[in-house]
């Protein structure tokens, strides 16, 4: 399906009830578990930020040269920069849907047409994406592979990514791997071995820094370099850069423990939802998307108990679904389970 229909600002439908447990935005672990002891240097506030140090640390982590990494204001900024660099001017985006909502929005803002390819049975629709690329006769300027996918939690395989990249070459594939830490197969290594793939990662999910807005793009030098020109030279605040560096240097063990906790919770949450008559979809992210009889009633019932979850009333593919972030700790998981039993039972 070919579409360009994003005239309104991004917004999330929410209940008016007071909330103290937010399970609607797929955010990471609580900050008090790992906040660095040292104070952030006040000079990071006074002076324009320099992101070279974080780019060097990330480059070393993934075996790249520093100029193959660009730090951005969250993964969203990286996605928008890629859209500006590689779409528009008669070039289309091929993307599996349901998709992370901002990807087609950014493509629209860049002037692109969007070639939507529906997921098939919860799997990445490789054959459909290849058919869309072939049918476009050279018009596709970029394809997006999101794994695990938000909002469904589905995944692409390394072979899926390789096939799409080969079909689209030399045009780039955007591999949005924001939830890669939670997946059974992290596609980062596979993606970085391909000559036309840009990898986008973030500190917003497993690393727990959604409010700091730090992400990055990495890949072949010739593909990453244009992303420096399509965004602000001072996109990420100095204190945010300091938090990201501290998290990388001291928070690896805590992050891994959190990821393992979430992997257990998504199995537990899926089983609970199934027992309560909902239809949880397979997921390898930090959330569960479930089909329910009345999403708004479930959202409002949980909100009345102080818990926020996400519904999608304006998305025809997700109108019957609720997305619930795994809490990441035992007390909140127990509270969520009790609330679901009360509302659905």
C-alpha positions as CSV (number, residue, x, y, z in Angstrom):
1,X,0.0,0.0,0.0
2,X,1.3,3.5,-0.9
3,X,0.5,6.3,1.5
4,X,1.3,9.8,2.7
5,X,-1.1,10.5,5.5
6,X,0.5,12.2,8.5
7,X,-1.0,15.7,8.8
8,X,-1.3,15.8,12.6
9,X,1.2,16.0,15.4
10,X,2.2,12.9,17.3
11,X,0.0,12.3,20.4
12,X,-0.8,9.4,22.7
13,X,-4.4,8.8,23.9
14,X,-4.3,8.8,27.7
15,X,-6.7,8.5,30.5
16,X,-7.3,11.5,32.8
17,X,-6.8,9.3,35.9
18,X,-3.8,10.0,38.2
19,X,-0.9,7.6,37.3
20,X,2.1,6.4,39.3
21,X,3.0,3.3,37.4
22,X,3.8,4.1,33.7
23,X,3.7,1.0,31.5
24,X,2.7,2.8,28.3
25,X,6.0,4.0,26.9
26,X,8.4,1.0,27.1
27,X,10.8,2.9,29.3
28,X,13.7,1.3,31.2
29,X,14.8,0.6,34.7
30,X,14.4,3.1,37.5
31,X,17.1,5.7,37.7
32,X,17.9,5.4,41.4
33,X,19.3,1.9,40.8
34,X,22.3,3.2,39.0
35,X,22.7,7.0,39.2
36,X,26.4,7.8,39.2
37,X,27.8,9.0,42.6
38,X,30.0,11.7,41.0
39,X,28.5,15.1,40.2
40,X,28.1,16.2,36.6
41,X,30.8,18.8,35.9
42,X,29.0,22.2,35.8
43,X,31.1,23.0,32.7
44,X,28.9,20.5,30.8
45,X,26.0,22.8,31.4
46,X,27.8,26.1,30.7
47,X,29.5,25.1,27.5
48,X,28.2,23.7,24.2
49,X,28.3,19.9,24.3
50,X,31.0,17.8,22.6
51,X,29.8,14.3,21.7
52,X,33.2,13.0,20.3
53,X,34.0,11.2,23.6
54,X,30.8,9.2,23.6
55,X,31.2,8.4,19.8
56,X,34.7,7.1,20.5
57,X,33.5,4.9,23.4
58,X,30.6,3.5,21.3
59,X,32.9,3.0,18.3
60,X,35.3,0.9,20.4
61,X,32.4,-1.1,21.8
62,X,31.3,-2.1,18.3
63,X,34.7,-2.4,16.6
64,X,34.3,0.7,14.5
65,X,36.2,3.9,13.7
66,X,34.8,7.0,15.6
67,X,33.7,8.6,12.3
68,X,31.4,5.6,11.7
69,X,29.2,6.7,14.8
70,X,27.1,9.7,15.2
71,X,25.4,10.5,18.5
72,X,21.9,11.8,18.2
73,X,19.0,13.2,20.4
74,X,17.5,9.7,21.0
75,X,17.0,7.2,18.2
76,X,14.2,9.4,16.9
77,X,16.7,12.0,15.9
78,X,18.8,9.4,14.0
79,X,15.7,8.1,12.2
80,X,14.7,11.7,11.1
81,X,18.2,12.5,10.0
82,X,18.3,9.3,7.8
83,X,15.0,10.2,6.3
84,X,16.2,13.7,5.4
85,X,19.4,12.3,4.0
86,X,18.0,9.5,1.9
87,X,14.3,10.1,1.2
88,X,12.3,12.7,-0.7
89,X,12.9,13.9,-4.2
90,X,10.9,11.0,-5.6
91,X,12.4,8.4,-3.4
92,X,10.1,6.1,-1.3
93,X,10.3,4.3,2.0
94,X,9.5,0.6,2.2
95,X,8.5,-0.4,5.7
96,X,6.7,-3.3,7.5
97,X,3.5,-2.3,9.3
98,X,2.5,-1.9,12.0
99,X,5.6,0.1,12.4
100,X,7.2,2.4,15.0
101,X,5.0,5.4,14.3
102,X,7.7,8.0,13.9
103,X,9.4,6.2,11.0
104,X,6.6,6.8,8.4
105,X,6.1,10.3,9.9
106,X,9.7,11.2,9.3
107,X,9.5,9.8,5.8
108,X,6.4,11.9,5.2
109,X,8.2,15.0,6.5
110,X,11.1,14.3,4.2
111,X,8.7,14.3,1.2
112,X,8.7,10.5,0.6
113,X,5.9,8.2,-0.3
114,X,5.5,5.3,2.1
115,X,5.2,1.7,0.8
116,X,3.6,-0.2,3.6
117,X,4.0,-4.0,3.7
118,X,1.8,-5.7,6.4
119,X,3.4,-8.2,8.8
120,X,2.5,-11.8,8.1
121,X,1.5,-14.0,11.1
122,X,3.7,-11.9,13.4
123,X,6.8,-12.3,11.2
124,X,8.8,-9.8,9.3
125,X,7.3,-9.8,5.8
126,X,10.6,-10.3,3.8
127,X,8.9,-11.4,0.6
128,X,6.5,-8.5,0.7
129,X,9.3,-6.0,1.2
130,X,11.3,-7.5,-1.6
131,X,8.2,-7.3,-3.9
132,X,7.7,-3.7,-2.9
133,X,11.3,-2.9,-3.8
134,X,11.0,-4.7,-7.1
135,X,7.6,-3.1,-8.0
136,X,8.9,0.4,-7.3
137,X,11.5,0.1,-10.1
138,X,14.3,2.0,-8.4
139,X,12.1,4.5,-6.5
140,X,12.7,3.1,-3.0
141,X,15.4,5.2,-1.4
142,X,15.4,3.4,1.9
143,X,13.9,0.4,3.6
144,X,13.3,0.1,7.4
145,X,13.8,-3.1,9.3
146,X,12.8,-2.7,12.9
147,X,13.7,-5.7,15.2
148,X,12.2,-6.2,17.7
149,X,9.4,-4.2,16.2
150,X,7.4,-1.6,18.2
151,X,4.5,-2.0,18.7
152,X,4.2,-5.7,18.0
153,X,7.4,-7.2,19.4
154,X,8.0,-9.3,16.3
155,X,11.5,-9.8,14.9
156,X,13.4,-10.1,11.7
157,X,16.2,-12.6,11.3
158,X,19.7,-12.0,10.1
159,X,18.8,-13.6,6.8
160,X,15.8,-11.3,6.4
161,X,18.1,-8.3,6.8
162,X,20.7,-9.6,4.4
163,X,18.1,-10.3,1.7
164,X,16.5,-6.8,2.0
165,X,19.9,-5.1,2.0
166,X,21.0,-7.1,-1.1
167,X,17.8,-6.2,-2.9
168,X,18.1,-2.5,-2.2
169,X,21.8,-2.0,-2.6
170,X,23.4,0.5,-3.0
171,X,20.5,2.4,-1.4
172,X,20.5,2.1,2.5
173,X,18.5,-0.1,4.8
174,X,17.7,1.5,8.2
175,X,18.0,-1.1,10.9
176,X,16.1,0.3,14.0
177,X,17.4,-1.9,16.8
178,X,16.2,0.1,19.7
179,X,15.0,-3.1,21.6
180,X,18.0,-5.3,20.5
181,X,19.1,-6.0,24.1
182,X,15.8,-7.9,24.8
183,X,15.9,-10.0,21.6
184,X,17.0,-13.6,21.2
185,X,19.1,-12.5,18.2
186,X,20.7,-9.1,18.3
187,X,21.1,-8.1,14.6
188,X,23.7,-5.4,15.3
189,X,26.7,-7.6,14.3
190,X,25.0,-8.8,11.2
191,X,23.9,-5.3,10.2
192,X,27.4,-3.8,10.7
193,X,28.9,-6.4,8.3
194,X,26.6,-5.2,5.5
195,X,27.8,-2.4,3.1
196,X,24.5,-0.5,3.0
197,X,22.9,-0.8,6.4
198,X,22.6,2.0,9.0
199,X,22.1,0.8,12.5
200,X,20.2,2.9,15.0
201,X,20.4,2.2,18.7
202,X,19.3,4.0,21.9
203,X,19.9,4.5,25.6
204,X,16.2,5.0,26.1
205,X,15.1,1.4,26.6
206,X,17.4,-1.2,28.3
207,X,19.8,1.5,29.5
208,X,17.0,3.5,31.2
209,X,17.8,7.0,29.8
210,X,14.6,7.8,27.9
211,X,14.5,11.3,29.5
212,X,18.1,12.1,28.6
213,X,17.4,11.6,24.9
214,X,20.6,9.9,23.7
215,X,20.8,7.6,20.8
216,X,23.2,6.9,18.0
217,X,23.6,5.8,14.4
218,X,26.5,3.7,13.1
219,X,27.5,1.9,9.9
220,X,29.6,2.5,6.8
221,X,31.4,5.9,6.9
222,X,29.8,7.0,3.6
223,X,26.3,6.4,4.9
224,X,26.8,7.8,8.4
225,X,28.6,11.0,7.4
226,X,25.5,12.7,5.8
227,X,23.6,12.2,9.1
228,X,26.0,14.8,10.7
229,X,24.7,17.3,8.2
230,X,21.0,16.7,8.5
231,X,20.8,17.5,12.3
232,X,22.0,20.0,14.8
233,X,25.7,20.1,15.6
234,X,24.8,20.3,19.3
235,X,21.9,17.9,19.4
236,X,22.5,16.2,22.8
237,X,22.9,18.2,26.0
238,X,26.1,17.9,27.9
239,X,24.6,16.4,31.1
240,X,22.9,13.8,28.9
241,X,26.2,12.8,27.3
242,X,27.7,12.5,30.8
243,X,24.9,10.2,32.0
244,X,25.3,8.0,28.9
245,X,29.0,7.7,29.4
246,X,28.5,6.9,33.1
247,X,25.9,4.3,32.3
248,X,28.2,2.6,29.8
249,X,31.1,2.5,32.2
250,X,29.4,1.4,35.4
251,X,25.9,0.1,34.5
252,X,26.5,-2.9,32.2
253,X,25.8,-5.5,34.9
254,X,22.7,-3.8,36.1
255,X,21.4,-3.4,32.6
256,X,21.9,-7.1,31.9
257,X,20.1,-8.1,35.1
258,X,17.2,-5.8,34.1
259,X,17.0,-7.4,30.6
260,X,16.9,-10.9,32.1
261,X,14.2,-9.8,34.5
262,X,12.1,-8.4,31.6
263,X,12.6,-11.5,29.5
264,X,11.1,-13.6,32.4
265,X,8.3,-11.0,32.9
266,X,7.1,-11.0,29.3
267,X,6.6,-14.8,29.5
268,X,4.7,-14.4,32.8
269,X,2.7,-11.5,31.5
270,X,1.8,-13.3,28.3
271,X,0.6,-16.3,30.2
272,X,-1.4,-14.2,32.6
273,X,-3.1,-12.3,29.7
274,X,-3.9,-15.6,28.0
275,X,-5.4,-17.0,31.1
276,X,-7.6,-13.9,31.4
277,X,-9.0,-14.3,27.9
278,X,-6.7,-11.9,26.0
279,X,-4.6,-12.7,23.0
280,X,-1.0,-11.9,23.6
281,X,1.2,-11.8,20.5
282,X,4.7,-13.3,20.4
283,X,7.2,-10.7,21.6
284,X,11.0,-10.3,22.0
285,X,10.8,-6.7,23.2
286,X,10.3,-5.3,26.7
287,X,6.5,-5.2,26.3
288,X,3.6,-7.4,25.4
289,X,1.0,-6.5,22.8
290,X,-2.3,-8.2,23.4
291,X,-5.6,-8.3,21.5
292,X,-8.5,-7.7,23.9
293,X,-12.3,-7.3,23.7
294,X,-12.3,-3.6,24.7
295,X,-8.9,-1.9,24.8
296,X,-10.3,1.4,26.1
297,X,-12.1,-0.3,29.0
298,X,-8.9,-2.1,29.9
299,X,-6.8,1.0,29.7
300,X,-9.3,3.0,31.8
301,X,-9.7,0.2,34.3
302,X,-5.9,0.0,34.9
303,X,-5.7,3.8,35.0
304,X,-8.3,3.9,37.8
305,X,-5.7,1.7,39.7
306,X,-2.8,4.1,38.8
307,X,-1.4,2.1,35.9
308,X,-0.9,3.5,32.4
309,X,-0.9,1.2,29.3
310,X,-1.0,2.1,25.6
311,X,-3.9,1.7,23.2
312,X,-4.1,2.6,19.5
313,X,-7.6,3.8,18.6
314,X,-6.5,5.6,15.5
315,X,-4.6,2.7,14.0
316,X,-6.8,0.3,12.2
317,X,-4.3,-2.6,12.5
318,X,-4.1,-2.1,16.2
319,X,-7.5,-0.9,17.2
320,X,-8.2,-4.0,19.2
321,X,-4.8,-4.2,21.0
322,X,-3.3,-3.0,24.2
323,X,0.5,-2.7,24.7
324,X,1.8,-3.2,28.2
325,X,5.4,-2.5,29.2
326,X,7.0,-5.1,31.4
327,X,7.6,-3.4,34.8
328,X,11.1,-4.7,35.4
329,X,10.7,-5.4,39.1
330,X,8.8,-7.8,41.3
331,X,6.6,-5.4,43.2
332,X,5.3,-3.6,40.1
333,X,4.8,-6.9,38.3
334,X,2.7,-8.2,41.2
335,X,0.7,-5.0,41.3
336,X,0.1,-5.2,37.5
337,X,-0.9,-8.9,37.7
338,X,-3.5,-8.1,40.4
339,X,-4.9,-5.1,38.5
340,X,-5.2,-7.2,35.3
341,X,-7.0,-9.9,37.2
342,X,-9.5,-7.4,38.6
343,X,-10.2,-5.6,35.4
344,X,-10.2,-8.6,33.0
345,X,-11.5,-11.2,35.4
